[in-house]
């Protein structure tokens, strides 16, 4: 049941974020993401560990997507606080992605090459889908897609490792419980 809730919440959050960004209502996605994250944390064994993972994903995503914006490869139609940073709605999408790492993406754990291949293909495909909806514009599409593939191929195994260290979902995760106890 948790897996179905996780996948559904991610899909709803992703769609509301991209459509909201495309339609000049950038607050829509973050609102849905806030609800999805709250549900995720309420169902977690150790919500503190999951929250740290979610916030870490937001920081990683803000840095990565802001680098794409600053390099002049992509731009967004709404929600940008600065011309050199990613919009806030895509940062919250990264946080939403953080909710999938220990649930629907868990199958990649301990498989860094598989995670890298998944990131190399899946990362750019998600942005291309967002481009088709109108939530992101490619200024230099070949460079942007290449950097997305490289960036996601590197980040995905790292995010999976981070998820293992900050697993607040599995009751048997000793690392997550230690982190969760330190923060409580």
C-alpha positions as CSV (number, residue, x, y, z in Angstrom):
1,X,0.0,0.0,0.0
2,X,2.8,2.4,0.8
3,X,4.3,1.8,-2.6
4,X,1.0,2.7,-4.4
5,X,0.6,5.8,-2.3
6,X,4.2,6.8,-3.0
7,X,3.9,6.4,-6.8
8,X,0.5,8.1,-6.9
9,X,1.7,11.1,-4.8
10,X,4.8,11.4,-7.0
11,X,2.8,11.4,-10.2
12,X,0.3,14.0,-8.9
13,X,3.1,16.2,-7.5
14,X,5.1,16.0,-10.7
15,X,2.1,16.8,-13.0
16,X,0.9,19.7,-10.8
17,X,4.4,21.1,-10.7
18,X,5.1,21.0,-14.4
19,X,1.6,22.1,-15.4
20,X,1.6,24.8,-12.8
21,X,5.0,26.1,-14.0
22,X,3.8,26.0,-17.6
23,X,0.5,27.8,-16.8
24,X,2.0,30.6,-14.7
25,X,0.7,29.1,-11.4
26,X,4.0,28.0,-10.0
27,X,2.6,27.7,-6.4
28,X,0.4,24.8,-7.5
29,X,3.1,22.1,-7.5
30,X,4.7,23.1,-4.2
31,X,1.2,23.0,-2.6
32,X,0.7,19.4,-3.8
33,X,4.3,18.5,-2.9
34,X,3.8,19.8,0.6
35,X,0.7,17.5,1.1
36,X,2.6,14.5,-0.5
37,X,5.6,15.1,1.8
38,X,3.4,15.4,4.9
39,X,1.7,12.1,4.0
40,X,5.1,10.5,3.4
41,X,6.5,11.7,6.7
42,X,3.4,10.6,8.6
43,X,3.8,7.1,7.3
44,X,7.6,6.8,7.8
45,X,9.1,4.7,10.6
46,X,11.7,7.5,11.3
47,X,10.3,10.8,9.8
48,X,13.4,12.7,10.9
49,X,15.7,10.6,8.7
50,X,13.3,10.9,5.7
51,X,13.0,14.7,6.2
52,X,16.8,15.0,6.1
53,X,16.8,13.0,2.9
54,X,14.0,15.1,1.4
55,X,15.7,18.4,2.3
56,X,19.1,17.0,0.9
57,X,17.4,16.2,-2.4
58,X,16.0,19.7,-2.5
59,X,19.4,21.2,-2.0
60,X,21.1,18.9,-4.5
61,X,18.3,19.6,-7.1
62,X,18.5,23.4,-6.5
63,X,22.2,23.3,-7.1
64,X,22.0,21.1,-10.2
65,X,19.1,22.9,-11.9
66,X,20.5,26.3,-11.0
67,X,23.8,25.3,-12.7
68,X,21.8,24.5,-15.9
69,X,20.0,27.9,-15.7
70,X,23.3,29.8,-15.0
71,X,25.0,28.0,-17.9
72,X,22.2,29.2,-20.2
73,X,21.0,25.8,-21.3
74,X,17.5,25.9,-19.8
75,X,15.0,28.5,-18.6
76,X,11.6,28.2,-16.9
77,X,8.4,30.2,-17.7
78,X,7.5,30.9,-14.0
79,X,8.6,30.7,-10.4
80,X,12.1,31.9,-10.8
81,X,13.3,34.1,-7.9
82,X,16.5,35.0,-9.8
83,X,17.6,34.8,-13.5
84,X,20.4,32.5,-12.4
85,X,18.6,30.0,-10.2
86,X,16.0,27.2,-10.7
87,X,12.4,28.1,-9.9
88,X,11.1,27.2,-6.5
89,X,8.6,24.7,-7.9
90,X,11.3,22.5,-9.4
91,X,13.2,22.5,-6.1
92,X,10.1,21.2,-4.4
93,X,9.9,18.6,-7.2
94,X,13.4,17.4,-6.1
95,X,12.1,17.2,-2.6
96,X,9.2,15.1,-3.9
97,X,11.6,12.9,-5.7
98,X,13.3,12.4,-2.3
99,X,10.1,10.7,-1.1
100,X,10.6,8.0,-3.8
101,X,14.2,7.0,-3.0
102,X,13.3,4.6,-0.1
103,X,10.1,3.4,-1.5
104,X,9.4,3.2,-5.3
105,X,13.1,3.6,-6.2
106,X,14.3,1.2,-3.6
107,X,14.9,-1.6,-6.2
108,X,18.1,0.2,-7.3
109,X,19.7,-0.1,-3.9
110,X,23.2,-1.7,-4.0
111,X,23.1,-1.5,-7.8
112,X,25.1,1.6,-8.7
113,X,25.5,0.8,-12.3
114,X,21.8,0.2,-12.8
115,X,21.1,3.4,-10.9
116,X,23.5,5.3,-13.1
117,X,22.0,3.8,-16.3
118,X,18.5,4.7,-15.0
119,X,19.6,8.2,-14.2
120,X,21.3,8.6,-17.6
121,X,18.1,7.7,-19.4
122,X,15.3,8.7,-17.0
123,X,16.6,12.1,-15.9
124,X,16.7,13.6,-19.4
125,X,13.4,11.9,-20.3
126,X,11.6,13.6,-17.4
127,X,12.9,17.0,-18.5
128,X,12.0,16.4,-22.1
129,X,8.5,15.5,-20.9
130,X,8.4,18.7,-18.9
131,X,9.6,20.6,-22.0
132,X,6.7,19.1,-24.1
133,X,4.2,20.3,-21.4
134,X,5.8,23.7,-21.4
135,X,7.3,23.8,-17.9
136,X,10.9,24.1,-19.1
137,X,12.5,25.5,-22.2
138,X,15.7,24.3,-23.6
139,X,17.9,27.2,-24.8
140,X,20.6,24.8,-25.9
141,X,18.8,21.5,-26.1
142,X,21.8,19.3,-27.1
143,X,24.0,20.7,-24.3
144,X,21.2,20.6,-21.8
145,X,20.2,17.0,-22.5
146,X,23.9,15.9,-22.4
147,X,24.4,17.5,-19.1
148,X,21.2,16.1,-17.8
149,X,22.2,12.6,-18.8
150,X,25.7,13.0,-17.2
151,X,24.4,14.7,-14.1
152,X,21.7,12.2,-13.4
153,X,24.0,9.3,-14.2
154,X,26.3,10.6,-11.4
155,X,23.6,11.7,-9.0
156,X,21.3,8.7,-9.1
157,X,23.8,6.2,-7.4
158,X,24.7,8.9,-4.9
159,X,21.1,9.6,-4.1
160,X,20.5,5.9,-3.7
161,X,23.4,5.7,-1.3
162,X,22.1,8.7,0.6
163,X,18.8,7.0,0.8
164,X,20.4,3.9,2.4
165,X,22.1,6.1,5.0
166,X,18.9,8.1,5.7
167,X,16.4,5.3,5.4
168,X,13.4,6.3,7.6
169,X,11.1,3.7,5.9
170,X,12.5,0.3,6.8
171,X,12.1,-0.8,10.3
172,X,15.3,-2.9,10.0
173,X,17.6,0.0,9.0
174,X,20.1,0.6,11.8
175,X,21.7,3.6,10.1
176,X,18.4,5.4,9.7
177,X,17.4,4.8,13.4
178,X,20.8,6.1,14.6
179,X,20.4,9.3,12.6
180,X,16.7,9.6,13.6
181,X,17.6,9.2,17.3
182,X,20.3,11.9,17.2
183,X,17.9,14.4,15.7
184,X,14.9,13.7,17.8
